[in-house]
Amino acid sequence: MADDLRERRRLFDEEIVNRHDLEAIPKWFAPDFVDHVEVPGMPPGVEGVRARHQMLFTAMPDIRIVVEEVVAEGDTTAARFLITGTDTGGFMGMPATNQQIRVTGMDFMRFRDGKIVEHWGEMDMLGLLQQLGVIPS
């Protein structure tokens, strides 16, 4: 069970983030999905997931995620990841900087019947904003 859940977590990022497949989002998220890290100005739930990923794909068309480690226990995964990309489209309303970014993060996802029902996460937003030149290093 744990191996299946770890693999499912990795497949999620490959399909949604690395392939930019927004149409696959309903396949991955339960209708009652709760994101405990909502982005300000974006809708809650599954529509927020879609809006966040669309914003990321527009800002950084070459965005990639590498899941470096996944731990699974019960119905929950914990993952450590690296996101890379180039800000050619403008991030969260800011003008494009054409800067390359490398940002680390971690998250937890709880699954039910193969779908994600809850998400918690943290990313190095300070490092991201410094790499974009928005705030000083």
The first five atom37 places (N, CA, C, CB, O) and aatype in JSON, in Angstrom:
{
  "aatype": [12, 0, 3, 3, 10, 1, 6, 1, 1, 1, 10, 13, 3, 6, 6, 9, 19, 2, 1, 8, 3, 10, 6, 0, 9, 14, 11, 17, 13, 0, 14, 3, 13, 19, 3, 8, 19, 6, 19, 14, 7, 12, 14, 14, 7, 19, 6, 7, 19, 1, 0, 1, 8, 5, 12, 10, 13, 16, 0, 12, 14, 3, 9, 1, 9, 19, 19, 6, 6, 19, 19, 0, 6, 7, 3, 16, 16, 0, 0, 1, 13, 10, 9, 16, 7, 16, 3, 16, 7, 7, 13, 12, 7, 12, 14, 0, 16, 2, 5, 5, 9, 1, 19, 16, 7, 12, 3, 13, 12, 1, 13, 1, 3, 7, 11, 9, 19, 6, 8, 17, 7, 6, 12, 3, 12, 10, 7, 10, 10, 5, 5, 10, 7, 19, 9, 14, 15],
  "atom_mask": [
    [1, 1, 1, 1, 1],
    [1, 1, 1, 1, 1],
    [1, 1, 1, 1, 1],
    [1, 1, 1, 1, 1],
    [1, 1, 1, 1, 1],
    [1, 1, 1, 1, 1],
    [1, 1, 1, 1, 1],
    [1, 1, 1, 1, 1],
    [1, 1, 1, 1, 1],
    [1, 1, 1, 1, 1],
    [1, 1, 1, 1, 1],
    [1, 1, 1, 1, 1],
    [1, 1, 1, 1, 1],
    [1, 1, 1, 1, 1],
    [1, 1, 1, 1, 1],
    [1, 1, 1, 1, 1],
    [1, 1, 1, 1, 1],
    [1, 1, 1, 1, 1],
    [1, 1, 1, 1, 1],
    [1, 1, 1, 1, 1],
    [1, 1, 1, 1, 1],
    [1, 1, 1, 1, 1],
    [1, 1, 1, 1, 1],
    [1, 1, 1, 1, 1],
    [1, 1, 1, 1, 1],
    [1, 1, 1, 1, 1],
    [1, 1, 1, 1, 1],
    [1, 1, 1, 1, 1],
    [1, 1, 1, 1, 1],
    [1, 1, 1, 1, 1],
    [1, 1, 1, 1, 1],
    [1, 1, 1, 1, 1],
    [1, 1, 1, 1, 1],
    [1, 1, 1, 1, 1],
    [1, 1, 1, 1, 1],
    [1, 1, 1, 1, 1],
    [1, 1, 1, 1, 1],
    [1, 1, 1, 1, 1],
    [1, 1, 1, 1, 1],
    [1, 1, 1, 1, 1],
    [1, 1, 1, 0, 1],
    [1, 1, 1, 1, 1],
    [1, 1, 1, 1, 1],
    [1, 1, 1, 1, 1],
    [1, 1, 1, 0, 1],
    [1, 1, 1, 1, 1],
    [1, 1, 1, 1, 1],
    [1, 1, 1, 0, 1],
    [1, 1, 1, 1, 1],
    [1, 1, 1, 1, 1],
    [1, 1, 1, 1, 1],
    [1, 1, 1, 1, 1],
    [1, 1, 1, 1, 1],
    [1, 1, 1, 1, 1],
    [1, 1, 1, 1, 1],
    [1, 1, 1, 1, 1],
    [1, 1, 1, 1, 1],
    [1, 1, 1, 1, 1],
    [1, 1, 1, 1, 1],
    [1, 1, 1, 1, 1],
    [1, 1, 1, 1, 1],
    [1, 1, 1, 1, 1],
    [1, 1, 1, 1, 1],
    [1, 1, 1, 1, 1],
    [1, 1, 1, 1, 1],
    [1, 1, 1, 1, 1],
    [1, 1, 1, 1, 1],
    [1, 1, 1, 1, 1],
    [1, 1, 1, 1, 1],
    [1, 1, 1, 1, 1],
    [1, 1, 1, 1, 1],
    [1, 1, 1, 1, 1],
    [1, 1, 1, 1, 1],
    [1, 1, 1, 0, 1],
    [1, 1, 1, 1, 1],
    [1, 1, 1, 1, 1],
    [1, 1, 1, 1, 1],
    [1, 1, 1, 1, 1],
    [1, 1, 1, 1, 1],
    [1, 1, 1, 1, 1],
    [1, 1, 1, 1, 1],
    [1, 1, 1, 1, 1],
    [1, 1, 1, 1, 1],
    [1, 1, 1, 1, 1],
    [1, 1, 1, 0, 1],
    [1, 1, 1, 1, 1],
    [1, 1, 1, 1, 1],
    [1, 1, 1, 1, 1],
    [1, 1, 1, 0, 1],
    [1, 1, 1, 0, 1],
    [1, 1, 1, 1, 1],
    [1, 1, 1, 1, 1],
    [1, 1, 1, 0, 1],
    [1, 1, 1, 1, 1],
    [1, 1, 1, 1, 1],
    [1, 1, 1, 1, 1],
    [1, 1, 1, 1, 1],
    [1, 1, 1, 1, 1],
    [1, 1, 1, 1, 1],
    [1, 1, 1, 1, 1],
    [1, 1, 1, 1, 1],
    [1, 1, 1, 1, 1],
    [1, 1, 1, 1, 1],
    [1, 1, 1, 1, 1],
    [1, 1, 1, 0, 1],
    [1, 1, 1, 1, 1],
    [1, 1, 1, 1, 1],
    [1, 1, 1, 1, 1],
    [1, 1, 1, 1, 1],
    [1, 1, 1, 1, 1],
    [1, 1, 1, 1, 1],
    [1, 1, 1, 1, 1],
    [1, 1, 1, 1, 1],
    [1, 1, 1, 0, 1],
    [1, 1, 1, 1, 1],
    [1, 1, 1, 1, 1],
    [1, 1, 1, 1, 1],
    [1, 1, 1, 1, 1],
    [1, 1, 1, 1, 1],
    [1, 1, 1, 1, 1],
    [1, 1, 1, 0, 1],
    [1, 1, 1, 1, 1],
    [1, 1, 1, 1, 1],
    [1, 1, 1, 1, 1],
    [1, 1, 1, 1, 1],
    [1, 1, 1, 1, 1],
    [1, 1, 1, 0, 1],
    [1, 1, 1, 1, 1],
    [1, 1, 1, 1, 1],
    [1, 1, 1, 1, 1],
    [1, 1, 1, 1, 1],
    [1, 1, 1, 1, 1],
    [1, 1, 1, 0, 1],
    [1, 1, 1, 1, 1],
    [1, 1, 1, 1, 1],
    [1, 1, 1, 1, 1],
    [1, 1, 1, 1, 1]
  ],
  "atom_positions": [
    [[0.82, -1.21, 0.0], [0.0, 0.0, 0.0], [0.87, 1.27, 0.0], [-0.93, 0.0, 1.22], [0.62, 2.2, -0.77]],
    [[1.88, 1.29, 0.88], [2.75, 2.48, 0.95], [3.49, 2.7, -0.36], [3.76, 2.34, 2.11], [3.63, 3.83, -0.81]],
    [[3.98, 1.6, -0.98], [4.68, 1.74, -2.26], [3.75, 2.29, -3.33], [5.26, 0.39, -2.71], [4.14, 3.14, -4.12]],
    [[2.5, 1.81, -3.35], [1.52, 2.31, -4.33], [1.25, 3.79, -4.13], [0.21, 1.52, -4.22], [1.16, 4.55, -5.1]],
    [[1.13, 4.21, -2.88], [0.84, 5.61, -2.58], [2.04, 6.49, -2.94], [0.48, 5.78, -1.1], [1.86, 7.59, -3.47]],
    [[3.25, 6.03, -2.66], [4.45, 6.8, -3.05], [4.5, 6.97, -4.56], [5.74, 6.08, -2.54], [4.79, 8.06, -5.06]],
    [[4.24, 5.9, -5.29], [4.25, 5.98, -6.76], [3.15, 6.9, -7.27], [4.1, 4.57, -7.37], [3.37, 7.67, -8.2]],
    [[1.99, 6.82, -6.66], [0.87, 7.69, -7.08], [1.26, 9.16, -6.88], [-0.42, 7.36, -6.27], [0.96, 10.0, -7.73]],
    [[1.91, 9.47, -5.77], [2.34, 10.84, -5.5], [3.31, 11.33, -6.57], [3.0, 10.95, -4.12], [3.19, 12.46, -7.05]],
    [[4.25, 10.49, -6.95], [5.21, 10.86, -8.01], [4.51, 11.04, -9.36], [6.32, 9.79, -8.12], [4.83, 11.97, -10.1]],
    [[3.58, 10.16, -9.67], [2.85, 10.25, -10.94], [2.04, 11.53, -11.03], [1.93, 9.04, -11.1], [1.92, 12.12, -12.1]],
    [[1.49, 11.96, -9.91], [0.72, 13.21, -9.88], [1.56, 14.37, -10.41], [0.23, 13.51, -8.45], [1.14, 15.09, -11.31]],
    [[2.75, 14.55, -9.83], [3.61, 15.67, -10.27], [4.07, 15.51, -11.7], [4.82, 15.79, -9.36], [4.18, 16.5, -12.43]],
    [[4.34, 14.3, -12.12], [4.76, 14.09, -13.51], [3.65, 14.5, -14.47], [5.15, 12.6, -13.74], [3.9, 15.21, -15.45]],
    [[2.45, 14.06, -14.19], [1.34, 14.34, -15.11], [0.88, 15.79, -15.06], [0.17, 13.44, -14.78], [0.72, 16.42, -16.11]],
    [[0.67, 16.32, -13.88], [0.12, 17.68, -13.77], [1.2, 18.73, -14.02], [-0.52, 17.89, -12.39], [1.02, 19.59, -14.88]],
    [[2.31, 18.68, -13.3], [3.31, 19.75, -13.39], [4.21, 19.58, -14.6], [4.16, 19.79, -12.12], [4.33, 20.5, -15.41]],
    [[4.83, 18.43, -14.74], [5.82, 18.28, -15.81], [5.19, 18.17, -17.2], [6.67, 17.06, -15.56], [5.81, 18.58, -18.18]],
    [[4.0, 17.64, -17.29], [3.31, 17.57, -18.6], [2.32, 18.71, -18.81], [2.59, 16.25, -18.73], [1.75, 18.84, -19.89]],
    [[2.13, 19.53, -17.78], [1.19, 20.68, -17.86], [-0.22, 20.22, -18.23], [1.7, 21.71, -18.88], [-0.89, 20.89, -19.02]],
    [[-0.66, 19.11, -17.7], [-1.95, 18.53, -18.08], [-3.06, 18.97, -17.13], [-1.86, 17.0, -18.11], [-3.42, 18.24, -16.2]],
    [[-3.6, 20.16, -17.36], [-4.69, 20.68, -16.52], [-5.96, 19.84, -16.64], [-4.98, 22.11, -16.89], [-6.76, 19.79, -15.71]],
    [[-6.14, 19.19, -17.78], [-7.34, 18.37, -17.97], [-7.35, 17.15, -17.05], [-7.44, 17.91, -19.43], [-8.4, 16.57, -16.8]],
    [[-6.18, 16.76, -16.55], [-6.09, 15.59, -15.66], [-6.44, 15.93, -14.21], [-4.69, 15.0, -15.72], [-6.59, 15.02, -13.39]],
    [[-6.58, 17.2, -13.88], [-6.82, 17.59, -12.48], [-8.02, 16.87, -11.86], [-7.03, 19.08, -12.4], [-7.88, 16.38, -10.74]],
    [[-9.18, 16.78, -12.51], [-10.31, 16.08, -11.87], [-10.02, 14.61, -11.56], [-11.53, 16.17, -12.76], [-10.59, 14.05, -10.64]],
    [[-9.13, 14.0, -12.33], [-8.75, 12.61, -12.09], [-7.99, 12.46, -10.78], [-7.9, 12.08, -13.26], [-8.04, 11.41, -10.14]],
    [[-7.29, 13.51, -10.37], [-6.42, 13.45, -9.21], [-7.04, 13.96, -7.92], [-5.2, 14.22, -9.49], [-6.62, 13.56, -6.83]],
    [[-8.04, 14.83, -8.0], [-8.57, 15.48, -6.81], [-10.03, 15.11, -6.56], [-8.45, 16.99, -6.94], [-10.85, 15.08, -7.48]],
    [[-10.33, 14.82, -5.29], [-11.71, 14.56, -4.88], [-12.5, 15.87, -4.96], [-11.77, 13.95, -3.44], [-11.93, 16.95, -4.75]],
    [[-13.8, 15.81, -5.25], [-14.6, 17.03, -5.32], [-14.59, 17.85, -4.03], [-16.03, 16.68, -5.68], [-14.74, 19.07, -4.07]],
    [[-14.41, 17.18, -2.89], [-14.4, 17.88, -1.6], [-12.97, 18.21, -1.13], [-15.11, 17.04, -0.53], [-12.74, 18.42, 0.06]],
    [[-12.02, 18.25, -2.06], [-10.62, 18.54, -1.76], [-10.48, 19.85, -0.99], [-9.8, 18.61, -3.05], [-11.15, 20.84, -1.29]],
    [[-9.6, 19.84, 0.02], [-9.29, 21.03, 0.81], [-7.8, 21.29, 0.72], [-9.75, 20.86, 2.3], [-6.99, 20.42, 1.03]],
    [[-7.44, 22.5, 0.29], [-6.04, 22.9, 0.24], [-5.79, 23.82, 1.42], [-5.69, 23.61, -1.12], [-6.39, 24.89, 1.52]],
    [[-4.91, 23.41, 2.31], [-4.6, 24.21, 3.49], [-3.56, 25.28, 3.2], [-4.12, 23.31, 4.6], [-3.12, 25.98, 4.12]],
    [[-3.15, 25.41, 1.93], [-2.2, 26.44, 1.5], [-2.76, 27.15, 0.27], [-0.81, 25.82, 1.2], [-2.12, 27.17, -0.78]],
    [[-3.92, 27.73, 0.41], [-4.52, 28.42, -0.73], [-3.72, 29.67, -1.08], [-5.98, 28.79, -0.44], [-3.16, 30.33, -0.21]],
    [[-3.68, 29.98, -2.36], [-2.98, 31.16, -2.85], [-3.97, 32.33, -2.81], [-2.42, 30.94, -4.31], [-5.09, 32.2, -3.32]],
    [[-3.58, 33.46, -2.21], [-4.49, 34.61, -2.14], [-5.02, 34.99, -3.53], [-3.78, 35.81, -1.51], [-4.26, 35.04, -4.5]],
    [[-6.31, 35.27, -3.6], [-6.93, 35.69, -4.85], [-7.35, 34.54, -5.75], [0.0, 0.0, 0.0], [-7.91, 34.78, -6.82]],
    [[-7.11, 33.31, -5.33], [-7.5, 32.15, -6.13], [-8.64, 31.42, -5.43], [-6.29, 31.19, -6.36], [-8.74, 31.45, -4.21]],
    [[-9.5, 30.78, -6.21], [-10.63, 30.09, -5.6], [-10.17, 28.9, -4.75], [-11.6, 29.61, -6.68], [-9.06, 28.4, -4.94]],
    [[-11.01, 28.46, -3.84], [-10.65, 27.3, -3.02], [-10.84, 25.99, -3.8], [-11.5, 27.27, -1.74], [-11.4, 25.98, -4.9]],
    [[-10.37, 24.91, -3.22], [-10.63, 23.58, -3.74], [-9.97, 23.28, -5.07], [0.0, 0.0, 0.0], [-8.91, 23.81, -5.4]],
    [[-10.64, 22.41, -5.83], [-10.09, 21.93, -7.1], [-9.9, 23.08, -8.1], [-11.01, 20.86, -7.71], [-8.92, 23.09, -8.84]],
    [[-10.82, 24.03, -8.12], [-10.67, 25.16, -9.05], [-9.45, 26.0, -8.7], [-11.94, 26.04, -9.03], [-8.81, 26.57, -9.59]],
    [[-9.11, 26.08, -7.43], [-7.9, 26.78, -7.01], [-6.65, 26.07, -7.49], [0.0, 0.0, 0.0], [-5.67, 26.7, -7.88]],
    [[-6.69, 24.74, -7.46], [-5.56, 23.94, -7.98], [-5.36, 24.25, -9.46], [-5.8, 22.41, -7.76], [-4.24, 24.48, -9.92]],
    [[-6.46, 24.24, -10.21], [-6.38, 24.53, -11.64], [-5.83, 25.94, -11.88], [-7.78, 24.38, -12.29], [-4.94, 26.13, -12.71]],
    [[-6.37, 26.93, -11.16], [-5.95, 28.32, -11.34], [-4.47, 28.5, -10.98], [-6.82, 29.27, -10.49], [-3.74, 29.21, -11.68]],
    [[-4.03, 27.87, -9.89], [-2.62, 27.98, -9.46], [-1.69, 27.4, -10.51], [-2.41, 27.28, -8.11], [-0.68, 28.01, -10.86]],
    [[-2.03, 26.21, -11.01], [-1.15, 25.59, -12.0], [-1.17, 26.36, -13.32], [-1.58, 24.13, -12.24], [-0.13, 26.48, -13.98]],
    [[-2.31, 26.89, -13.71], [-2.37, 27.7, -14.94], [-1.48, 28.93, -14.79], [-3.83, 28.12, -15.26], [-0.77, 29.3, -15.73]],
    [[-1.52, 29.57, -13.62], [-0.69, 30.74, -13.36], [0.79, 30.36, -13.44], [-1.02, 31.35, -11.98], [1.59, 31.09, -14.03]],
    [[1.16, 29.22, -12.84], [2.56, 28.78, -12.88], [3.01, 28.46, -14.3], [2.75, 27.55, -12.0], [4.12, 28.82, -14.69]],
    [[2.17, 27.78, -15.08], [2.54, 27.4, -16.44], [2.67, 28.63, -17.33], [1.5, 26.43, -17.03], [3.49, 28.65, -18.25]],
    [[1.86, 29.66, -17.07], [1.95, 30.91, -17.83], [3.22, 31.67, -17.46], [0.71, 31.78, -17.59], [3.91, 32.2, -18.33]],
    [[3.52, 31.73, -16.17], [4.69, 32.46, -15.69], [5.98, 31.77, -16.1], [4.64, 32.62, -14.18], [6.95, 32.42, -16.49]],
    [[5.99, 30.43, -16.0], [7.2, 29.65, -16.25], [6.87, 28.46, -17.14], [7.85, 29.18, -14.92], [6.69, 27.35, -16.64]],
    [[6.8, 28.66, -18.45], [6.43, 27.57, -19.35], [7.34, 26.35, -19.29], [6.4, 28.08, -20.75], [6.95, 25.26, -19.69]],
    [[8.56, 26.54, -18.77], [9.49, 25.41, -18.67], [9.54, 24.83, -17.25], [10.89, 25.84, -19.1], [10.47, 24.1, -16.92]],
    [[8.57, 25.15, -16.43], [8.57, 24.69, -15.03], [8.63, 23.16, -14.97], [7.31, 25.21, -14.29], [7.97, 22.46, -15.73]],
    [[9.44, 22.68, -14.03], [9.6, 21.23, -13.81], [9.66, 20.99, -12.32], [10.88, 20.67, -14.52], [10.11, 21.85, -11.55]],
    [[9.22, 19.82, -11.92], [9.35, 19.42, -10.53], [10.05, 18.07, -10.49], [7.96, 19.35, -9.83], [9.76, 17.17, -11.28]],
    [[10.97, 17.94, -9.56], [11.64, 16.68, -9.29], [11.29, 16.32, -7.86], [13.21, 16.77, -9.52], [11.66, 17.02, -6.92]],
    [[10.58, 15.22, -7.7], [10.24, 14.74, -6.37], [11.45, 13.95, -5.89], [8.91, 13.87, -6.35], [11.76, 12.88, -6.41]],
    [[12.12, 14.49, -4.89], [13.37, 13.89, -4.44], [13.16, 12.76, -3.44], [14.25, 14.95, -3.83], [13.98, 11.86, -3.34]],
    [[12.06, 12.82, -2.69], [11.78, 11.78, -1.71], [10.3, 11.79, -1.38], [12.63, 11.98, -0.43], [9.69, 12.86, -1.27]],
    [[9.73, 10.61, -1.21], [8.34, 10.48, -0.78], [8.28, 9.43, 0.32], [7.41, 10.1, -1.98], [8.83, 8.34, 0.19]],
    [[7.6, 9.77, 1.39], [7.35, 8.85, 2.48], [5.84, 8.7, 2.57], [7.97, 9.35, 3.85], [5.11, 9.69, 2.5]],
    [[5.37, 7.47, 2.73], [3.93, 7.22, 2.82], [3.64, 6.46, 4.1], [3.41, 6.44, 1.59], [4.34, 5.53, 4.48]],
    [[2.58, 6.89, 4.76], [2.11, 6.22, 5.97], [0.59, 6.33, 5.99], [2.74, 6.85, 7.28], [0.04, 7.43, 5.91]],
    [[-0.07, 5.2, 6.08], [-1.53, 5.22, 6.06], [-2.03, 5.78, 4.74], [0.0, 0.0, 0.0], [-1.69, 5.26, 3.67]],
    [[-2.83, 6.84, 4.81], [-3.4, 7.45, 3.6], [-2.7, 8.75, 3.2], [-4.87, 7.71, 3.81], [-3.22, 9.51, 2.38]],
    [[-1.52, 9.01, 3.79], [-0.86, 10.3, 3.6], [0.56, 10.14, 3.08], [-0.85, 11.09, 4.91], [1.28, 9.22, 3.48]],
    [[0.95, 11.05, 2.18], [2.33, 11.09, 1.7], [2.98, 12.38, 2.18], [2.38, 10.98, 0.16], [2.32, 13.41, 2.33]],
    [[4.27, 12.31, 2.4], [5.11, 13.48, 2.67], [6.17, 13.47, 1.58], [5.75, 13.46, 4.12], [6.82, 12.45, 1.35]],
    [[6.35, 14.6, 0.91], [7.3, 14.66, -0.2], [8.22, 15.86, -0.05], [6.55, 14.72, -1.54], [7.83, 16.92, 0.46]],
    [[9.45, 15.67, -0.52], [10.45, 16.73, -0.62], [10.74, 16.9, -2.1], [11.77, 16.4, 0.22], [10.99, 15.91, -2.79]],
    [[10.7, 18.15, -2.6], [10.82, 18.36, -4.04], [11.63, 19.6, -4.38], [9.45, 18.48, -4.66], [11.9, 20.46, -3.54]],
    [[12.03, 19.66, -5.66], [12.74, 20.8, -6.23], [11.97, 21.26, -7.46], [14.23, 20.43, -6.59], [11.64, 20.45, -8.34]],
    [[11.68, 22.54, -7.52], [11.0, 23.13, -8.69], [12.0, 24.04, -9.4], [9.71, 23.94, -8.26], [12.68, 24.84, -8.77]],
    [[12.08, 23.89, -10.72], [12.93, 24.76, -11.54], [12.09, 25.37, -12.65], [14.14, 23.96, -12.13], [11.05, 24.83, -13.03]],
    [[12.53, 26.49, -13.16], [11.84, 27.13, -14.27], [12.44, 28.48, -14.57], [0.0, 0.0, 0.0], [13.36, 28.93, -13.89]],
    [[11.92, 29.13, -15.6], [12.36, 30.45, -16.0], [11.15, 31.36, -16.09], [13.13, 30.41, -17.37], [10.18, 31.05, -16.78]],
    [[11.2, 32.48, -15.38], [10.08, 33.42, -15.33], [10.05, 34.26, -16.6], [10.19, 34.34, -14.08], [10.62, 35.34, -16.67]],
    [[9.36, 33.73, -17.62], [9.23, 34.47, -18.89], [7.84, 35.08, -19.07], [9.54, 33.55, -20.06], [7.61, 35.85, -20.0]],
    [[6.91, 34.73, -18.16], [5.54, 35.21, -18.33], [5.05, 36.1, -17.21], [0.0, 0.0, 0.0], [3.92, 36.57, -17.26]],
    [[5.87, 36.34, -16.2], [5.45, 37.17, -15.07], [4.79, 36.33, -13.99], [0.0, 0.0, 0.0], [3.82, 35.62, -14.26]],
    [[5.33, 36.4, -12.79], [4.86, 35.57, -11.68], [3.93, 36.37, -10.78], [6.05, 35.04, -10.88], [4.3, 37.43, -10.29]],
    [[2.73, 35.87, -10.57], [1.73, 36.46, -9.67], [1.55, 37.96, -9.9], [2.13, 36.2, -8.21], [1.57, 38.75, -8.95]],
    [[1.39, 38.35, -11.15], [1.12, 39.73, -11.48], [2.34, 40.62, -11.62], [0.0, 0.0, 0.0], [2.21, 41.79, -11.99]],
    [[3.52, 40.09, -11.34], [4.74, 40.88, -11.49], [5.23, 40.75, -12.93], [5.84, 40.41, -10.48], [4.95, 39.75, -13.59]],
    [[5.96, 41.74, -13.42], [6.51, 41.62, -14.77], [7.51, 40.46, -14.86], [7.19, 42.93, -15.19], [8.15, 40.11, -13.87]],
    [[7.62, 39.88, -16.04], [8.58, 38.8, -16.25], [9.99, 39.29, -15.98], [8.48, 38.25, -17.69], [10.36, 40.42, -16.32]],
    [[10.78, 38.43, -15.34], [12.17, 38.79, -15.03], [13.17, 38.04, -15.89], [12.46, 38.53, -13.56], [14.34, 38.39, -15.93]],
    [[12.72, 37.01, -16.58], [13.57, 36.11, -17.36], [14.64, 35.43, -16.5], [14.24, 36.89, -18.48], [15.66, 34.97, -17.01]],
    [[14.41, 35.37, -15.21], [15.32, 34.73, -14.27], [14.98, 33.24, -14.12], [15.28, 35.43, -12.91], [13.81, 32.86, -14.11]],
    [[16.01, 32.43, -14.01], [15.81, 31.01, -13.72], [15.69, 30.86, -12.21], [16.99, 30.14, -14.28], [16.34, 31.56, -11.44]],
    [[14.83, 29.93, -11.8], [14.63, 29.7, -10.37], [14.87, 28.23, -10.03], [13.21, 30.13, -9.94], [14.69, 27.34, -10.86]],
    [[15.27, 28.01, -8.79], [15.41, 26.68, -8.18], [14.85, 26.83, -6.78], [16.93, 26.15, -8.18], [15.45, 27.5, -5.94]],
    [[13.72, 26.21, -6.52], [13.04, 26.38, -5.25], [12.74, 25.01, -4.65], [11.73, 27.2, -5.43], [12.22, 24.11, -5.32]],
    [[13.08, 24.86, -3.37], [12.77, 23.61, -2.67], [11.48, 23.76, -1.9], [13.93, 23.22, -1.73], [11.05, 24.86, -1.56]],
    [[10.87, 22.61, -1.63], [9.65, 22.61, -0.85], [9.34, 21.22, -0.32], [0.0, 0.0, 0.0], [9.98, 20.23, -0.67]],
    [[8.32, 21.18, 0.54], [7.83, 19.93, 1.1], [6.32, 20.03, 1.21], [8.47, 19.63, 2.5], [5.77, 21.11, 1.4]],
    [[5.67, 18.88, 1.07], [4.23, 18.9, 1.28], [3.72, 17.55, 1.78], [3.52, 19.29, 0.0], [4.41, 16.53, 1.73]],
    [[2.49, 17.59, 2.25], [1.75, 16.41, 2.66], [0.49, 16.35, 1.82], [1.42, 16.42, 4.19], [-0.15, 17.38, 1.6]],
    [[0.13, 15.16, 1.36], [-1.12, 14.95, 0.65], [-1.82, 13.75, 1.27], [-0.88, 14.73, -0.88], [-1.22, 12.69, 1.48]],
    [[-3.1, 13.94, 1.56], [-3.9, 12.83, 2.06], [-4.79, 12.33, 0.94], [-4.76, 13.25, 3.3], [-5.44, 13.12, 0.25]],
    [[-4.81, 11.02, 0.75], [-5.55, 10.38, -0.33], [-6.75, 9.61, 0.21], [-4.63, 9.44, -1.13], [-6.72, 9.09, 1.33]],
    [[-7.8, 9.54, -0.59], [-8.96, 8.69, -0.32], [-9.42, 8.13, -1.65], [-10.11, 9.49, 0.4], [-9.69, 8.88, -2.59]],
    [[-9.52, 6.82, -1.74], [-9.95, 6.16, -2.98], [-9.11, 6.61, -4.18], [-11.44, 6.45, -3.24], [-9.63, 6.8, -5.28]],
    [[-7.81, 6.79, -3.96], [-6.89, 7.14, -5.03], [-6.86, 8.6, -5.41], [0.0, 0.0, 0.0], [-6.1, 8.99, -6.3]],
    [[-7.68, 9.44, -4.75], [-7.71, 10.88, -5.06], [-7.21, 11.69, -3.87], [-9.14, 11.32, -5.44], [-7.32, 11.27, -2.72]],
    [[-6.67, 12.86, -4.18], [-6.16, 13.75, -3.14], [-7.34, 14.47, -2.51], [-5.13, 14.77, -3.72], [-8.15, 15.08, -3.2]],
    [[-7.42, 14.39, -1.17], [-8.51, 15.05, -0.45], [-8.04, 16.22, 0.41], [-9.23, 14.05, 0.42], [-8.83, 17.1, 0.74]],
    [[-6.74, 16.23, 0.77], [-6.19, 17.34, 1.54], [-4.73, 17.55, 1.15], [-6.31, 17.09, 3.06], [-4.03, 16.61, 0.76]],
    [[-4.29, 18.82, 1.26], [-2.91, 19.18, 0.93], [-2.42, 20.24, 1.9], [-2.79, 19.68, -0.54], [-3.13, 21.21, 2.19]],
    [[-1.21, 20.05, 2.41], [-0.49, 21.03, 3.21], [0.89, 21.16, 2.58], [-0.41, 20.62, 4.74], [1.43, 20.17, 2.1]],
    [[1.48, 22.34, 2.58], [2.81, 22.46, 1.99], [3.52, 23.75, 2.32], [0.0, 0.0, 0.0], [2.9, 24.73, 2.73]],
    [[4.82, 23.72, 2.13], [5.68, 24.89, 2.32], [6.72, 24.9, 1.22], [6.36, 24.87, 3.72], [7.28, 23.87, 0.85]],
    [[6.97, 26.1, 0.69], [8.03, 26.28, -0.3], [8.89, 27.46, 0.15], [7.45, 26.54, -1.75], [8.46, 28.29, 0.95]],
    [[10.1, 27.51, -0.36], [11.02, 28.6, -0.04], [10.63, 29.84, -0.85], [12.49, 28.19, -0.34], [11.26, 30.17, -1.85]],
    [[9.57, 30.52, -0.4], [9.09, 31.69, -1.12], [10.07, 32.86, -1.03], [7.73, 32.12, -0.58], [10.19, 33.63, -1.98]],
    [[10.77, 33.0, 0.09], [11.78, 34.05, 0.21], [12.87, 33.84, -0.84], [12.39, 34.07, 1.63], [13.25, 34.78, -1.54]],
    [[13.36, 32.6, -0.95], [14.37, 32.3, -1.96], [13.85, 32.54, -3.37], [0.0, 0.0, 0.0], [14.59, 33.04, -4.22]],
    [[12.59, 32.19, -3.63], [12.0, 32.41, -4.95], [11.99, 33.9, -5.28], [10.56, 31.84, -5.01], [12.42, 34.3, -6.36]],
    [[11.5, 34.73, -4.35], [11.42, 36.17, -4.6], [12.81, 36.79, -4.75], [10.66, 36.86, -3.47], [12.99, 37.73, -5.52]],
    [[13.79, 36.27, -4.01], [15.17, 36.75, -4.18], [15.72, 36.38, -5.55], [16.07, 36.19, -3.09], [16.37, 37.2, -6.2]],
    [[15.46, 35.15, -5.99], [15.94, 34.71, -7.31], [15.29, 35.52, -8.43], [15.66, 33.2, -7.52], [15.92, 35.78, -9.46]],
    [[14.04, 35.92, -8.24], [13.35, 36.73, -9.24], [13.8, 38.19, -9.2], [11.84, 36.65, -9.03], [13.46, 38.96, -10.09]],
    [[14.56, 38.56, -8.17], [15.03, 39.93, -8.03], [13.98, 40.88, -7.47], [0.0, 0.0, 0.0], [14.15, 42.09, -7.53]],
    [[12.92, 40.33, -6.93], [11.83, 41.15, -6.38], [12.24, 41.75, -5.03], [10.54, 40.31, -6.21], [11.87, 42.88, -4.71]],
    [[13.02, 40.99, -4.26], [13.55, 41.5, -3.0], [15.04, 41.21, -2.96], [12.83, 40.86, -1.78], [15.5, 40.26, -3.59]],
    [[15.81, 42.01, -2.23], [17.27, 41.81, -2.22], [17.67, 40.49, -1.55], [17.94, 42.98, -1.49], [16.98, 39.97, -0.68]],
    [[18.81, 39.98, -2.0], [19.36, 38.76, -1.42], [19.93, 39.02, -0.05], [20.42, 38.16, -2.31], [20.43, 38.11, 0.59]]
  ]
}
